[in-house]
Amino acid sequence: MSEPTLSELHQKIDAGVRAAIAEAIERHRKLGESISILKDGQIITLTADQIPKKTAKSQIQ
């Protein structure tokens, strides 16, 4: 596999993982379930009300 192709594959995998994470977070928010995240070296638990809604911008990042 050539280097440009490998890079393209990595980008596709990264995009897929990001999309799956965004969907899982959104599902937790909609179902009223909390999530735990790492922020500034601390584990923080967010209630469903504290989880930001999914936006078009957050889907891109």
Distance bins in CASP14 RR format, pairs under 12 A and 6 or more apart:
PFRMAT RR
TARGET T0000
AUTHOR 0000-0000-0000
RMODE 2
METHOD distances of the structure
MODEL  1
1 7 0 0 0 0 0 1 0 0 0 0 0
1 8 0 0 0 0 1 0 0 0 0 0 0
1 9 1 0 0 1 0 0 0 0 0 0 0
1 10 0 0 0 0 0 1 0 0 0 0 0
2 8 0 0 0 0 1 0 0 0 0 0 0
2 9 0 0 0 0 0 1 0 0 0 0 0
3 9 0 0 0 0 0 1 0 0 0 0 0
3 10 0 0 0 0 0 1 0 0 0 0 0
4 10 0 0 0 0 0 1 0 0 0 0 0
4 11 0 0 0 0 0 1 0 0 0 0 0
5 11 0 0 0 0 0 1 0 0 0 0 0
5 12 0 0 0 0 0 1 0 0 0 0 0
6 12 0 0 0 0 0 1 0 0 0 0 0
6 13 0 0 0 0 0 1 0 0 0 0 0
7 13 0 0 0 0 0 1 0 0 0 0 0
7 14 0 0 0 0 0 1 0 0 0 0 0
8 14 0 0 0 0 0 1 0 0 0 0 0
8 15 0 0 0 0 0 1 0 0 0 0 0
9 15 0 0 0 0 0 1 0 0 0 0 0
9 16 0 0 0 0 0 1 0 0 0 0 0
10 16 0 0 0 0 0 1 0 0 0 0 0
10 17 0 0 0 0 0 1 0 0 0 0 0
11 17 0 0 0 0 0 1 0 0 0 0 0
11 18 0 0 0 0 0 1 0 0 0 0 0
12 18 0 0 0 0 0 1 0 0 0 0 0
12 19 0 0 0 0 0 1 0 0 0 0 0
13 19 0 0 0 0 0 1 0 0 0 0 0
13 20 0 0 0 0 0 1 0 0 0 0 0
14 20 0 0 0 0 0 1 0 0 0 0 0
14 21 0 0 0 0 0 1 0 0 0 0 0
14 61 0 0 0 0 0 1 0 0 0 0 0
15 21 0 0 0 0 0 1 0 0 0 0 0
15 22 0 0 0 0 0 1 0 0 0 0 0
15 59 0 0 0 0 0 1 0 0 0 0 0
15 60 0 0 0 0 1 0 0 0 0 0 0
15 61 0 0 0 0 0 1 0 0 0 0 0
16 22 0 0 0 0 1 0 0 0 0 0 0
16 23 0 0 0 0 1 0 0 0 0 0 0
16 24 0 0 0 0 0 1 0 0 0 0 0
16 59 0 0 0 0 0 1 0 0 0 0 0
17 23 0 0 0 0 0 1 0 0 0 0 0
17 24 0 0 0 0 0 1 0 0 0 0 0
18 24 0 0 0 0 0 1 0 0 0 0 0
18 25 0 0 0 0 0 1 0 0 0 0 0
18 54 0 0 0 0 0 1 0 0 0 0 0
18 58 0 0 0 0 1 0 0 0 0 0 0
18 59 0 0 0 0 1 0 0 0 0 0 0
18 60 0 0 0 0 1 0 0 0 0 0 0
18 61 1 0 0 1 0 0 0 0 0 0 0
19 25 0 0 0 0 0 1 0 0 0 0 0
19 26 0 0 0 0 0 1 0 0 0 0 0
19 54 0 0 0 0 0 1 0 0 0 0 0
19 58 0 0 0 0 0 1 0 0 0 0 0
19 59 1 0 0 1 0 0 0 0 0 0 0
19 60 0 0 0 0 0 1 0 0 0 0 0
19 61 0 0 0 0 0 1 0 0 0 0 0
20 26 0 0 0 0 0 1 0 0 0 0 0
20 27 0 0 0 0 0 1 0 0 0 0 0
20 59 0 0 0 0 0 1 0 0 0 0 0
21 27 0 0 0 0 0 1 0 0 0 0 0
21 28 0 0 0 0 0 1 0 0 0 0 0
21 35 0 0 0 0 0 1 0 0 0 0 0
21 37 0 0 0 0 0 1 0 0 0 0 0
21 54 0 0 0 0 0 1 0 0 0 0 0
21 58 0 0 0 0 0 1 0 0 0 0 0
21 59 0 0 0 0 0 1 0 0 0 0 0
21 61 0 0 0 0 0 1 0 0 0 0 0
22 28 0 0 0 0 0 1 0 0 0 0 0
22 29 0 0 0 0 0 1 0 0 0 0 0
22 35 0 0 0 0 0 1 0 0 0 0 0
22 51 0 0 0 0 0 1 0 0 0 0 0
22 52 0 0 0 0 0 1 0 0 0 0 0
22 53 0 0 0 0 0 1 0 0 0 0 0
22 54 1 0 0 1 0 0 0 0 0 0 0
22 55 0 0 0 0 0 1 0 0 0 0 0
22 56 0 0 0 0 0 1 0 0 0 0 0
22 57 0 0 0 0 0 1 0 0 0 0 0
22 58 1 0 0 1 0 0 0 0 0 0 0
22 59 1 0 0 1 0 0 0 0 0 0 0
22 60 0 0 0 0 0 1 0 0 0 0 0
22 61 0 0 0 0 1 0 0 0 0 0 0
23 29 0 0 0 0 0 1 0 0 0 0 0
23 30 0 0 0 0 0 1 0 0 0 0 0
23 54 0 0 0 0 1 0 0 0 0 0 0
23 58 0 0 0 0 0 1 0 0 0 0 0
23 59 0 0 0 0 1 0 0 0 0 0 0
24 30 0 0 0 0 0 1 0 0 0 0 0
24 31 0 0 0 0 0 1 0 0 0 0 0
24 33 0 0 0 0 0 1 0 0 0 0 0
24 35 0 0 0 0 1 0 0 0 0 0 0
24 51 0 0 0 0 0 1 0 0 0 0 0
24 54 0 0 0 0 0 1 0 0 0 0 0
25 31 0 0 0 0 0 1 0 0 0 0 0
25 32 0 0 0 0 0 1 0 0 0 0 0
25 33 0 0 0 0 0 1 0 0 0 0 0
25 34 0 0 0 0 0 1 0 0 0 0 0
25 35 1 0 0 1 0 0 0 0 0 0 0
25 36 0 0 0 0 0 1 0 0 0 0 0
25 37 0 0 0 0 1 0 0 0 0 0 0
25 46 0 0 0 0 1 0 0 0 0 0 0
25 48 0 0 0 0 0 1 0 0 0 0 0
25 50 0 0 0 0 0 1 0 0 0 0 0
25 51 1 0 0 1 0 0 0 0 0 0 0
25 52 0 0 0 0 1 0 0 0 0 0 0
25 53 0 0 0 0 0 1 0 0 0 0 0
25 54 1 0 0 1 0 0 0 0 0 0 0
25 58 0 0 0 0 1 0 0 0 0 0 0
25 59 0 0 0 0 0 1 0 0 0 0 0
26 32 0 0 0 0 0 1 0 0 0 0 0
26 33 0 0 0 0 0 1 0 0 0 0 0
26 35 0 0 0 0 0 1 0 0 0 0 0
26 48 0 0 0 0 0 1 0 0 0 0 0
26 51 0 0 0 0 1 0 0 0 0 0 0
26 52 0 0 0 0 1 0 0 0 0 0 0
26 53 1 0 0 1 0 0 0 0 0 0 0
26 54 1 0 1 0 0 0 0 0 0 0 0
26 55 0 0 0 0 0 1 0 0 0 0 0
26 58 0 0 0 0 1 0 0 0 0 0 0
26 59 0 0 0 0 1 0 0 0 0 0 0
27 33 1 0 0 1 0 0 0 0 0 0 0
27 35 0 0 0 0 1 0 0 0 0 0 0
27 48 0 0 0 0 0 1 0 0 0 0 0
27 51 0 0 0 0 0 1 0 0 0 0 0
27 54 0 0 0 0 0 1 0 0 0 0 0
28 34 1 0 0 1 0 0 0 0 0 0 0
28 35 1 0 1 0 0 0 0 0 0 0 0
28 36 0 0 0 0 0 1 0 0 0 0 0
28 37 0 0 0 0 0 1 0 0 0 0 0
28 45 0 0 0 0 0 1 0 0 0 0 0
28 46 0 0 0 0 1 0 0 0 0 0 0
28 47 0 0 0 0 1 0 0 0 0 0 0
28 48 1 0 0 1 0 0 0 0 0 0 0
28 49 0 0 0 0 0 1 0 0 0 0 0
28 50 0 0 0 0 0 1 0 0 0 0 0
28 51 1 0 0 1 0 0 0 0 0 0 0
28 52 0 0 0 0 0 1 0 0 0 0 0
28 54 0 0 0 0 0 1 0 0 0 0 0
29 35 0 0 0 0 1 0 0 0 0 0 0
29 46 0 0 0 0 1 0 0 0 0 0 0
29 47 0 0 0 0 1 0 0 0 0 0 0
29 48 1 0 1 0 0 0 0 0 0 0 0
29 49 0 0 0 0 1 0 0 0 0 0 0
29 50 0 0 0 0 1 0 0 0 0 0 0
29 51 1 0 1 0 0 0 0 0 0 0 0
29 52 0 0 0 0 1 0 0 0 0 0 0
29 53 1 0 0 1 0 0 0 0 0 0 0
29 54 1 0 0 1 0 0 0 0 0 0 0
29 58 0 0 0 0 0 1 0 0 0 0 0
30 48 1 0 0 1 0 0 0 0 0 0 0
30 49 0 0 0 0 0 1 0 0 0 0 0
30 51 0 0 0 0 1 0 0 0 0 0 0
30 53 0 0 0 0 1 0 0 0 0 0 0
30 54 0 0 0 0 1 0 0 0 0 0 0
31 48 1 0 0 1 0 0 0 0 0 0 0
31 51 0 0 0 0 0 1 0 0 0 0 0
32 46 0 0 0 0 0 1 0 0 0 0 0
32 47 1 0 0 1 0 0 0 0 0 0 0
32 48 1 1 0 0 0 0 0 0 0 0 0
32 49 0 0 0 0 1 0 0 0 0 0 0
32 50 0 0 0 0 0 1 0 0 0 0 0
32 51 0 0 0 0 1 0 0 0 0 0 0
33 45 0 0 0 0 0 1 0 0 0 0 0
33 46 0 0 0 0 0 1 0 0 0 0 0
33 47 0 0 0 0 1 0 0 0 0 0 0
33 48 1 0 0 1 0 0 0 0 0 0 0
33 49 0 0 0 0 0 1 0 0 0 0 0
33 50 0 0 0 0 0 1 0 0 0 0 0
33 51 0 0 0 0 1 0 0 0 0 0 0
34 43 0 0 0 0 0 1 0 0 0 0 0
34 44 0 0 0 0 0 1 0 0 0 0 0
34 45 1 0 1 0 0 0 0 0 0 0 0
34 46 1 0 0 1 0 0 0 0 0 0 0
34 47 1 0 1 0 0 0 0 0 0 0 0
34 48 1 0 0 1 0 0 0 0 0 0 0
34 49 0 0 0 0 1 0 0 0 0 0 0
34 50 0 0 0 0 1 0 0 0 0 0 0
34 51 0 0 0 0 1 0 0 0 0 0 0
35 43 0 0 0 0 0 1 0 0 0 0 0
35 44 0 0 0 0 1 0 0 0 0 0 0
35 45 1 0 0 1 0 0 0 0 0 0 0
35 46 1 0 1 0 0 0 0 0 0 0 0
35 47 0 0 0 0 1 0 0 0 0 0 0
35 48 0 0 0 0 1 0 0 0 0 0 0
35 49 0 0 0 0 0 1 0 0 0 0 0
35 50 0 0 0 0 1 0 0 0 0 0 0
35 51 1 0 0 1 0 0 0 0 0 0 0
35 52 0 0 0 0 0 1 0 0 0 0 0
36 42 0 0 0 0 0 1 0 0 0 0 0
36 43 1 0 1 0 0 0 0 0 0 0 0
36 44 1 0 0 1 0 0 0 0 0 0 0
36 45 1 0 1 0 0 0 0 0 0 0 0
36 46 1 0 0 1 0 0 0 0 0 0 0
36 47 0 0 0 0 0 1 0 0 0 0 0
36 50 0 0 0 0 0 1 0 0 0 0 0
36 51 0 0 0 0 0 1 0 0 0 0 0
37 43 1 0 0 1 0 0 0 0 0 0 0
37 44 1 0 1 0 0 0 0 0 0 0 0
37 45 0 0 0 0 1 0 0 0 0 0 0
37 46 1 0 0 1 0 0 0 0 0 0 0
37 50 0 0 0 0 0 1 0 0 0 0 0
37 51 0 0 0 0 1 0 0 0 0 0 0
37 52 0 0 0 0 0 1 0 0 0 0 0
38 44 1 0 0 1 0 0 0 0 0 0 0
38 45 0 0 0 0 0 1 0 0 0 0 0
38 46 0 0 0 0 0 1 0 0 0 0 0
39 45 0 0 0 0 0 1 0 0 0 0 0
39 46 0 0 0 0 1 0 0 0 0 0 0
39 50 0 0 0 0 0 1 0 0 0 0 0
44 50 0 0 0 0 1 0 0 0 0 0 0
44 51 0 0 0 0 0 1 0 0 0 0 0
45 51 0 0 0 0 0 1 0 0 0 0 0
46 52 0 0 0 0 1 0 0 0 0 0 0
51 58 0 0 0 0 0 1 0 0 0 0 0
52 58 1 0 0 1 0 0 0 0 0 0 0
53 59 0 0 0 0 0 1 0 0 0 0 0
54 60 0 0 0 0 0 1 0 0 0 0 0
54 61 0 0 0 0 0 1 0 0 0 0 0
55 61 0 0 0 0 1 0 0 0 0 0 0
END
